[in-house]
Amino acid sequence: MTLQLRINAFIELGKFLSQFTRDSIAQKEEVLHNDLFFDGMQHQFKLASENNGWFTKENILFALEGWAQSLTQEKLTEWLAGYDTAFAKAQPQQTVAVIMAGNIPLVGFHDFMCVLIAGHKFVGKQSSNDKHLLPFLAKYLEYAEPAFKETISFTEDKLPAYDAVIATGSDNTARYFEYYFGKKPNIIRKNRNSVAVLTGNETEDELIALGEDIFRYYGLGCRNVSKLYVPEDYNFDAFFKAIYHWSDIMNGAKYANNYDYNKAVYLMSLFELLENGFLMLKEDESYGSPIATLFYEKYESMDSLVEKLEADKDRIQCVVGNTALESQVKELTPIGKTQKPELYDYADGVDTITFLTSL
């Protein structure tokens, strides 16, 4: 199977996914295999939500929208253009085991796609929290390009023989991964969090957009902002006003329960909090904040903050800020864009395609 055939299959998958948006779910005549998959996709939403209460239909559709926008001829061509030399080299097909997280819908899709685009066999071991959506999309790919039937498999048991590993987990599971998979070529990912740098000069629209970075997927993703860096004299009034449209997040029982529990723990511990009924702000030097909580830390100067962020770059997934900071902060992610990564925005900054084409 040629690279172009593999790309074409993902383009067809993108067209299929484009039918499912938060605004509407409607069939398009030009989409292949709708008779087999359109109704089944909607059933997968139900199964995924029943299996994991964090996977609301809205968040599932948000994830699908993102992939539909990425799986186009233009985006895929742009992404893969820099790998012409790597793909031109003859390379034996390898079996790549992918151990996936399950914190947000389809969080392992990018690794899945990279393995297949690189021409290898994919063996997926999914999290029990996200086990319905990806196998269904994989089945669609097999219909779009039958040659994929020999290259995609999933397992809930012990991994079969493999040549390389991509594993995503926590700092604790990473030690386990390194012990078991360290002798094979691997990418092993640990805990990372995202931060936002505020100066006090953000517009209302930027602060509203920041709410998307904080609350999308209930804040469970590594690209979700879990901490704010603010100037010494920062006033949070404008921030609280801008994010108020996310107040309905408390209608989710799991989120509300976490909010109540964490608030009780903080109050019993006599921590000082700023809160608005659905989000707590706690001054803390840590990066990973609990659900319904956002840590913040004050900085004395931008230079000292940039130095700190650079020193801790292995613990940070995204640094978010307005475009005025681009000249000072490396690899700045624009406000409101953390959950809309491009295909070349690799997790932990590790180029997955380069890794796979060098096996």
N, C-alpha and C positions, 0 to 999 in steps of 0.2 A: 504494500500500500504506500503510495507516494505521499509526500508532505502535503501537496495540494489537496489530495483526497481527504486527508485528515482535517485540514483546515475547512474544507467544504462541509464536512459533517458538522463541525461546530457552528458554522454559519447557519445551517439548517436548524440546529438546536436553538440558536439565538432567535430565529424567526418564530419558532414554536413558543419560546418563553415570552416573546413580545405580546402575546395574546392575553397575558395575565398581569394586570396592573392594579394599583390601588383604586384607580378611577373606574375601571371597567374590566370585565372578563368577557371577551367576545371572540368567536372564531373568525379567522381570516381564510378566505378560500385558497390562497396560494400556498398555505402551509402544508407541508407533507405529513401524512400519517395522523391527521387529526381524528379520523374515525377510530383509531386504536388508542390514542393517548390523551385527547382533550378532556374528556370526562374523568379519566383516570387521574389526571394531574390534580383536579379539584378534590378527588378523594384522598390524594396524598396530603393535601392541606389539613384535612380532617384528622387523618392518622397522626401526622406530625404534631398537631396541637394537642391531641389526646395523650400522646406519649410524653410531651414536654410542655408544661403550662407556660413557659416563657416564649414558646413559638406561636405567637398570635398570628392570625391570618394576615394582618397588616404587615407584620415584620417579615413573614415569609414572602409576601408579594413585593415588599421593598427589596429584598434580596434578589428576587427574580428579575425585577426591573433593572437592577444594576448589571446583572449578567446579560440580559437582553441587549442593553446598550453597549456592552463590551464585545459581544460575539457577533461582530459585523465584519464584512470584508475589509473595510477601511481600518478598523481598530486592530484586527488580527494581523493585517499586512504591516501596519506601522510597528506593532510590537515585535514581530519576528524578523523585520528587515535587518536588524543588527546582527543576526545569527547566520547569515548566508554561508559564511565559511564553515561554521560548525556543522550545519546541516549537509553541506556538500561532501563532507568526509564520510566515507563508508564506515558504519559502526554496527557492531553486532547488537541484536535485540536483547535487552536485559529484562529481568523481572524486578520491578521496584515495589517494595512493600511500603504502603503509606498508612501510618497510624494517625488517625484524625482526632481532633478535639470535637466538642459538641456544644460549644457555648452559644453560637449563633447559627441560624439556618444556612446550610451549605458552606460552612466555614472551610471545608476541605476541598471545595470544588477547584480552586486554582491549582493545587498540587495534582489532583486528578487530571486536569486538562494538560498540565505541563508534561506529565509522564506520557500521555498518549500523543501529544503533539511531537514530542521528542522521538517517537517511534518505538517506545518500550511497552512491555506488558505491565499492567496495573493490577496489584493485589491490595484491596482496601480493607482495613480493619477499622470499622466505624465506632464512634462513641455510641453508647446506648441512648444518649440524649438526642441523637440526630441520625436515625437509621433508615428513614423512609424515603427522603427526597432524592438523594444521590443515586441509589440503585435504579429508581424510576427513570431519571434523566439518562443514566447509562444505557438503559434498555432502548430509549429513543435513539440514542447515538448508534446503536447496533442496527436499527432499522434504517437510519439515514446512510450508514456505511457498514454493510454486512461484515466486512473484514475485521471490524472491531470485536466481533463475537469471540474471536480467539485471543483477545488481548485484555479483556476486562473480567475481573472476578472479585468477589467479596467473601470474607470469612468472619465468622464469630468465634472460631476456635483458634488453635495454634496455627501460626503462619506456615504456609508451605515453603518450599525452597525459594530463596530470593537472592538477588545479587547486590541490591542497594536498598537503603531505607530513608524515608522522610518521616519524621515523628514529631508531633506537636503535643506539648503538655505543660505541666507546671514545673517549677524548679525541682520539686521532689521526684516527679515521674521522669524528669530528664536524667537524673542519676541512674534510675532503673534502665532507661533507654541506652545510656552510655555503656552500662555494664553488659547488656545483652547484644547491642548492635554495634558496639565500638569497633569491632574487627572488620566490618563491612563499610564501604563508602556510605556516608550518611550526612543528612542535615537533621540536627536535633535542636528543636526550639524550646525555649524556656519561657518563664513569665515575662511579659512586657506590658507596660502601660503607656498611655498617651497623656500629654500635658498641654495646657494652653497658656500662652504668655500674653497677659493683658497689660496695657499701658495706661488705660484710662481715657484713651482717645478713640476707642472703638465707637462706630456708629450704632444706632439702635438696630439697624438691619443686621449688622455683624453679630451683635449679642443675641439676636433672635436666632441667627444661623448657628451660633455656638450651642444652642439648646439641642440641635440635631446631633452634634458631636457628643453631647453628654448623655442624652436620654434614649437615642435609637437603640433598639435591642435591649432596653432596660439597663444600658450601661455595661453589658456583659462582655463586650468584645475588647480585644487588646487595642483596637483603634479608637475606642471610646475614651473621651477625655475624663480622667479620674482625678486630675489635680489642676489647680490654677496657680500660676505665679502672678502676683500683683504688686504694684508699688506700695511703699510704706503707708501712704496716705489714701489708699484706694477706698472708694465708697461703693458698696455693693448694691445700692438702691436701684441703679439703672439695670444692673445685671438681673436682679430678682424680677423687675418689671418685665424685662424682655423675655424671660423664660416662662412667664406665667401661663402661656398657652399650652404648656405641657402638664398643667395641673391634673388633667384627666388621667394621667398615668397611675394615679392612686386608685382608679377603678379596677386595676389588675390586683387580684387578691394576693398574689405572691409578692408583688412589689410593696403593697401596703403593709403586709405582714413584716417584711424586712425593715421597712421604715419604722414601724412601731417598735420592733425589737431593738434595733440599733439606737433609736432615740432613748429608749429606757436604759440601755447599757451606758450610754454617754451621760445621761442625767444622774444615774446612780454613782458614776465615777466622777461626778462634779466637773465634767469637761464643759468649757464654754462653747456654745454653738450659735450659729446664725441659721435660721430656718424659716421656711415660708409655708409649711404645711405639706410639702411633698418632696423637699430636698433640704438636707442639712449640710452646712458648711462648717468644717472643723479645721482649725489650724494644725498642721501636722507635716512633718518632714518626709513621711513615707509617700510612695507613689501609688500603691494600690489601695483604693478606698472601697469600703463595703457598699453594697447596693443601697441606693437612696442617700448616699453620702458623697460629698465632693471635698477632698482635701484642698487646702490652700496654704501658700507660703509667701511671705513678703520678701522682696529683693531690694537691695540698696542701690544697685546700679545694673544697667543692662550688660556691661562687660563682665561683671562678676557672675551674673546669671548664665550668660553664654558659656563661660568657663565651666560652671557646674554641670550644665546640660551636656557639654562635650565629654566631661569626665564620666558621666553616667549614661552615655549613649547606648551601652549594651543592655540597659534596663528600660529603655524608652522606645516605643514603636513610632509614635508621631509627635512632633512638636508643632502645635497649632498657633497661628497668630495672623494678624492682618498683614497685607502686603508691604506695609511700611517697614516691617522687620526683616524683609528678605535679604537686605545687605548685611545684616548682623547675625541672623540665625541660619545655620546650615540646614538644607533640605526642609525648609518650612512648608507645612501643609496649610493651605488657605482655610480660614474659618468656614465651617459648614461642609467640608469635603472629606472628612475622615472616613466616612462610610461609603464613599464613592471612589475607591482607588482605581487607578488605571492598571492595565494588565502588567505593566513593568514595575509596579509598586510592590516589590517582593517583600514578604514577611521577614522581619529582622534584617532587611537589606541584603539577603543572600540570594544571588541570582540562580533560581531553580533551573532554568533552561541551560545555563552554562554547566551547572553540576551534572545534569542529565546527559548532555551531549558529550561530556568528557569521560563517561563510564567506559 
